[in-house]
Amino acid sequence: MPISPETRNLKRITDAMTEPLFQHHAEPDDRLANIHQLLLQHFGEQKPRDPWDPLSQFIYSLLSSRTKTETTYAVVRHLRERFGTWENLRDASLAEIENGIRDVTFPEQKAVQLKASLEAITERYGSLTLDWLARYRTEKIRSWLEQFPGVGPKTSAAVVNFSTLRRRALCIDSHHLRVTQRLGLTPRADAATTEERLMRIVPEAWDAAMLDEHHQLIKKLGQTLCTFADPKCRQCPLLKLCPYGKRQTSGEEGR
Ligand code: SF4
């Protein structure tokens, strides 16, 4: 009996719903390890991070969105000098905080978020510190941090991975999103989904420091070669692995 178009459609939908989102790799997936190696050869060893306490890292990461790394470092240094302690920063007026962070993007909005977060942390623990987070599981820390306004997966990953907490997490900033999508490692998705998908293929042996180094290498690639507007694929050490780069450069052959 011929199958009706409706039945065929229903079957297609049912098949799609039961198909795994990603095919299971029988072999260990070594794509990230290869990429890491090629980037290390190209950019050299990255300077090991001297991790900050979790609260200082939280303040830095909250201020850093859409702001250049050097600018955010300079602003955090300035805040330390101007206020002396993070308690003094918490107790300052919104106008004083906004003035202290005026070089980052959206200072007005970030001043409100920063003051509210520092007050809420003090209320939760009785004093202004995040060192107590070390007692908790990584997922619990991250979901607790993400309840604060302006804190998403990128900031929570930075706090748990870059600070003295030193947990396994991958901080997905805009460079990381762009580079991994161009490399075909993940489809277009938000930072949380991209991190979740990348963490499935991260080598099990990679500890927190390796994940930090991987983040630094990908960020450097995004800042120097795999830029938003003008990717320099011909100079890129990942060209042979990169579908986007191959498409870009194949168009240049006939010129
Ligand atoms: S080959 Fe081009 S698109 Fe691919 S990662 Fe390198 S610079 Fe980016």
Residues whose N, C-alpha, C, O or C-beta is under 5 A from the ligand:
A	BS01	SF4	R182 L225 C226 P231 K232 C233 C236 L238 L239 C242 Y244 G245
